[in-house]
Amino acid sequence: MFYECRPQMPVKAPRGANLTCENWDSEAALRMFTNTLDPDVATQPEELIVYGGSGRAARNWKEYQRIISILKTLKKDETLCIQSGRPVYIAKTHDWSPRIIIANSNLTPAWAKQEVFDTCDEQGLAMYSQMAGSWIYTGTQGSLQGTYETFAALARKIFQAETLKGKFVLTSGMGGMSGAQPLAVTMNEGVILCVEMRRERIEKKIKEGYCHKITDNLDEALGWILDAKSKQHPLSVGLVGNAAVIYPELINRNIIPDVVTDQTPAHDLMSYLPIGDRKELDKLREKNKRVYREKVLDAIIDHAKAILTMQRNGAVCFDYGNNLRSQAEMAGVSMRDSEGRYWYPGFISAFIRPLFCQGKGTLQWVALSGDIADIEKIDEAVIKNFSEDTSLVKWITLAREKAPQLGLPGRVCWLGYRERIRLGLIINDMVRKGILKAPVVMSRDCFDCGSGASPYQETENMKDGSDAIADWPLINFSLNSSNGASWVSFHHGGNVGIGNSLHAGMAIVADGTKERDERLEKVLAADFGMGIARYADAGYEEAAEVTKKKGITIPG
């Protein structure tokens, strides 16, 4: 890892209106890259691990330093190429080209297996990045809105209610992305018990404001949970423990939550913690990976079987994009019905896909000034210009009150196709007029309607059977490159593990120039327009109607 090259910790992104690079595209990339390693954002910044158990921002500290050095001198007609966290080429391009092109963890299909990738990683040829290596990850605040929207959609669909008031949610994992679950549920007025083996992670989320209480005692946790449920008061409790132990114990006590899910890093078996003493398990992982893996699969069997039992006893169960179902199936658990579908669905197919078909998706913006006041001004602009969207206004109001700002301040919202374009232009105009102190970078979540091929997550159970078709993220990547995105990325294995997904990412800077208006309009239109077209092509009638209403051109 070249620890001798590690900078003085903690890593913090530059702030303010002064450039340290040659242009704002490179500056934004540098600030977002370093922001992913801010201790308020990353789970293990000293190891370059940002989230998801092992997702790294750069291949090692030597390459981190090289990336920083190159970004500071990169010209507006040059493009830096990053291969799995390592700078490999600077191309002469032109103004509208991406300043950075990133490809992470990609393997030829027949070689896209965990053991092959692990060998490449050990040889220093690749790194597992998830979305961390795309430099758009902003920590728990970046996943909060999508998590909130998932539970809100569940409440509407399953309980025919606007909130989860009086409902008990059981989940596990409190890392970078999973740490959004406690606050997302309480923002939906529900009660949540989140099981996490690493006490320090729960303590961190309590300090940040994402979780209310912590305990090592199941009896105490259940006392708090059941009391809050009966009183219909929102409450989040972090329980120090192992899901493979706690979930079965709840069944033994005949306690069945209303909703059950999980966000442990099950997609990466070496990051999942099996049953046992943490210190001893850490030693075993280093000493004997094969035995450690066997212990992990044993724990996953208990974990998954408990979820299935809870489902049979009335709980609403769903997979939260971490591939637990597939790992359990590999371990020998029967996870599918007679038609070959998983007994419990993934969250996208169950709750989010209708929003995609309506033309809605995520837009994230980050204030490069580092000043929360810039985000507050954009919040006010959103409320003023989109007042007719009551769910959006409700979210902004809740987020301003409850969502902590960590690292560079930012916000994520779900917006319609035209609304994303409109907001991008509004923000650029605010930069131009000096209302905001510095440019703003815009991107989106990894689970978008057209930027991923992930049969265990975004594209599970597609209407036309196109779950595994990976042409779509490649088209998305190419469109954003040609339309003027500030940087683009293409990565393998995000969220669900090696061999199971391909995703495209993008970012574009609102620098206040008139020229940037055109680039923003093109990027934001094509990025999501292609996604709506993807759903229309798959036979979703609502998406087809949206293409007609919004003027999205589909070949006849």
URTAHU-V766457 format. One record per residue. N is the residue number from 1. PSI is psi in whole degrees, 0 to 359 (NA if undefined). Layout:
# URTAHU-V766457
((N:PSI) (N:PSI))
This chain:
# URTAHU-V766457
((1:358) (2:56) (3:337) (4:343) (5:357) (6:132) (7:171) (8:127) (9:151) (10:156) (11:131) (12:140) (13:145) (14:151) (15:173) (16:184) (17:0) (18:136) (19:141) (20:353) (21:183) (22:340) (23:167) (24:336) (25:312) (26:321) (27:316) (28:318) (29:316) (30:316) (31:320) (32:324) (33:310) (34:329) (35:329) (36:340) (37:6) (38:134) (39:341) (40:348) (41:312) (42:152) (43:323) (44:69) (45:329) (46:342) (47:10) (48:11) (49:124) (50:310) (51:177) (52:26) (53:309) (54:15) (55:117) (56:153) (57:327) (58:162) (59:320) (60:177) (61:333) (62:315) (63:327) (64:311) (65:322) (66:318) (67:313) (68:313) (69:317) (70:317) (71:326) (72:338) (73:2) (74:127) (75:165) (76:357) (77:26) (78:152) (79:123) (80:129) (81:126) (82:123) (83:107) (84:58) (85:16) (86:127) (87:129) (88:344) (89:142) (90:113) (91:144) (92:119) (93:235) (94:175) (95:317) (96:352) (97:153) (98:141) (99:332) (100:135) (101:126) (102:131) (103:125) (104:130) (105:12) (106:135) (107:151) (108:137) (109:312) (110:342) (111:2) (112:66) (113:151) (114:317) (115:325) (116:315) (117:318) (118:320) (119:316) (120:319) (121:313) (122:330) (123:0) (124:22) (125:344) (126:174) (127:153) (128:120) (129:339) (130:229) (131:359) (132:324) (133:3) (134:353) (135:26) (136:0) (137:132) (138:19) (139:196) (140:327) (141:332) (142:334) (143:354) (144:315) (145:320) (146:323) (147:317) (148:314) (149:324) (150:311) (151:329) (152:317) (153:322) (154:315) (155:317) (156:315) (157:315) (158:317) (159:1) (160:45) (161:159) (162:343) (163:180) (164:26) (165:128) (166:8) (167:144) (168:119) (169:130) (170:131) (171:181) (172:156) (173:127) (174:54) (175:212) (176:311) (177:317) (178:338) (179:351) (180:341) (181:313) (182:312) (183:323) (184:320) (185:316) (186:331) (187:333) (188:13) (189:19) (190:182) (191:132) (192:135) (193:118) (194:118) (195:128) (196:128) (197:333) (198:101) (199:320) (200:332) (201:321) (202:316) (203:321) (204:317) (205:329) (206:316) (207:322) (208:340) (209:13) (210:340) (211:147) (212:308) (213:159) (214:144) (215:156) (216:359) (217:119) (218:320) (219:315) (220:317) (221:313) (222:326) (223:313) (224:313) (225:309) (226:328) (227:314) (228:321) (229:315) (230:328) (231:356) (232:40) (233:134) (234:138) (235:140) (236:132) (237:127) (238:119) (239:121) (240:113) (241:181) (242:129) (243:326) (244:345) (245:314) (246:316) (247:309) (248:326) (249:323) (250:321) (251:317) (252:328) (253:3) (254:36) (255:111) (256:112) (257:164) (258:323) (259:136) (260:132) (261:196) (262:138) (263:38) (264:162) (265:54) (266:339) (267:335) (268:98) (269:331) (270:349) (271:345) (272:137) (273:116) (274:184) (275:134) (276:184) (277:131) (278:314) (279:318) (280:323) (281:321) (282:320) (283:318) (284:320) (285:321) (286:325) (287:318) (288:89) (289:326) (290:313) (291:320) (292:315) (293:320) (294:319) (295:321) (296:312) (297:325) (298:317) (299:320) (300:324) (301:310) (302:319) (303:307) (304:320) (305:323) (306:320) (307:316) (308:320) (309:317) (310:322) (311:316) (312:337) (313:16) (314:355) (315:145) (316:115) (317:142) (318:152) (319:132) (320:42) (321:22) (322:8) (323:22) (324:319) (325:314) (326:320) (327:319) (328:321) (329:317) (330:328) (331:355) (332:4) (333:137) (334:108) (335:0) (336:156) (337:186) (338:341) (339:3) (340:7) (341:148) (342:146) (343:323) (344:144) (345:169) (346:159) (347:329) (348:307) (349:329) (350:321) (351:331) (352:331) (353:321) (354:327) (355:320) (356:316) (357:332) (358:354) (359:15) (360:146) (361:180) (362:147) (363:125) (364:137) (365:142) (366:132) (367:111) (368:344) (369:334) (370:4) (371:121) (372:333) (373:327) (374:319) (375:320) (376:323) (377:322) (378:321) (379:313) (380:322) (381:322) (382:312) (383:320) (384:316) (385:345) (386:37) (387:336) (388:342) (389:89) (390:325) (391:324) (392:315) (393:320) (394:316) (395:312) (396:318) (397:314) (398:316) (399:320) (400:327) (401:322) (402:336) (403:119) (404:148) (405:120) (406:135) (407:211) (408:132) (409:143) (410:180) (411:151) (412:135) (413:156) (414:123) (415:156) (416:173) (417:303) (418:326) (419:325) (420:315) (421:313) (422:315) (423:322) (424:318) (425:324) (426:314) (427:318) (428:322) (429:323) (430:324) (431:316) (432:320) (433:358) (434:11) (435:324) (436:149) (437:341) (438:167) (439:165) (440:137) (441:136) (442:141) (443:203) (444:171) (445:161) (446:327) (447:89) (448:167) (449:336) (450:5) (451:6) (452:150) (453:104) (454:90) (455:344) (456:4) (457:259) (458:319) (459:24) (460:134) (461:46) (462:147) (463:324) (464:7) (465:16) (466:29) (467:317) (468:1) (469:119) (470:10) (471:325) (472:310) (473:331) (474:319) (475:316) (476:313) (477:315) (478:318) (479:314) (480:327) (481:314) (482:340) (483:356) (484:23) (485:150) (486:320) (487:155) (488:158) (489:154) (490:124) (491:157) (492:137) (493:7) (494:133) (495:320) (496:3) (497:164) (498:135) (499:357) (500:356) (501:156) (502:135) (503:151) (504:138) (505:161) (506:158) (507:145) (508:137) (509:130) (510:99) (511:2) (512:356) (513:156) (514:321) (515:326) (516:336) (517:313) (518:317) (519:318) (520:315) (521:316) (522:314) (523:310) (524:330) (525:310) (526:324) (527:313) (528:331) (529:320) (530:327) (531:318) (532:320) (533:324) (534:318) (535:324) (536:318) (537:330) (538:359) (539:13) (540:111) (541:322) (542:320) (543:321) (544:321) (545:321) (546:321) (547:325) (548:315) (549:324) (550:359) (551:30) (552:122) (553:119) (554:125) (555:137) (556:NA))
